[in-house]
Amino acid sequence: MATLVTEQGIVHYEAYGRGRPVLLLHGWLGSWALWRSTIAELGKEFRTYALDFWGFGESGEQGADFSVDNFVLLVNEFMDRLGIVKAPLVGHSMGGTVSLGAAIRHPEKVVKVIVIGSPIQGSSLSPLLKLAGYRGWIGLAETAPFLFNGFMRMLRTGVRGGSYLLAKDGKALGNMLAADISGLTVGPFFESIGTLRQTDLRSRVSEIKMPIMGVYGKKDLIVHPGQSKVLKQYAPQSEIAWFEGSGHFPMMDEPQRFHETVRNFLNNG
């Protein structure tokens, strides 16, 4: 385990392998743990870094805000602190939206972008996630913490069963999400999804000139898979990898094909 001290809190990350650097960015409710198998595969020929956003996983939240824009700042600071001049960004769900934001704001640092089940428009989120993104929840949770704590206990229980609808290995996904959720507090939980819900990158994605790949699962119940068409429309140079047998987690549903697809894109050109 490695950590990086920033003004907004301690950032935890895992690093493995040797070679060209690649950054892996997790989604909402998640952590670096999503990338365990990906780190092992890509680490055979790349130096992989999987970090936890402020307030998620094992990263701290001292004075941080948990907006998508601030996570873009985190990626930039992370690269600066570790001396990573340029690197591809691989982001799942919210992490993919952050990756696109970083490519827009810091194109000199981003070599390529891979987004996996990521929303270009926050309106593409499932109804439950859009409901979680309602801004009024933050004030209610802060004034009545017992309600938030009770809700989180129910959520941990719910994801164990609901995960069977989201991935082929529902047990593994449920255990991972339940562990990640157990450490979340009000700010990271509500503020991040609230800003993701408000995100609309359509007018900015066309500014990205580096190669982009969008990986989308046909059975995705979290982000509408039609976002693949939105990405292609506004970033015509993007490649779309369509996973017929996957939902929101193709790295778990079709791991061999997923890792081959990512590796080939990273090595191409």
SULPEFEN-V667108 format. One line per field, one symbol per residue. ss: DSSP state (A for helix, B for strand, O for the rest). phi: phi as a letter, one per 20 degrees, with the letter a starting at -180 (. if undefined). A space follows every 50 residues. Layout:
# SULPEFEN-V667108
ss=???
phi=???
This chain:
# SULPEFEN-V667108
ss=OBBBBBOOBBBBBBBBOOOBBBBBBOOOOOOAAAAAAAAAAAOOOBBBBB BOOOOOOOOOOOOOOOOAAAAAAAAAAAAAAAOOOOBBBBBBOAAAAAAA AAAAAOOOOBBBBBBBOOOOBAAABOAAAAAAOOOAAAAAAAAOAAAAAA AAAAAAAAAAAAAAAOOOOAAAAAAAAAAAAOOOOAAAAAAAAAAAAAOB OAAAAOOOOOOBBBBBBOOOOOBOOOAAAAAAAAOOOOBBBBBOOOOOOA AAAOAAAAAAAAAAAAAOO
phi=.cccecfdpedebdcbncpffcddcedfmeagggegffgfffffbceecd defgndldeecfmeddegffffffgffgfffemefbafdccelgffffff ffffecffddebccdcldeedffeffgfffffefffffffffecffffff ffffffffffefffedbfeffffffffffffgefdgggfefffffffefb egfdffffdffccddcefefdecgfffffffffecgffdddedfeddfcf fdfcfffgffffffffefm
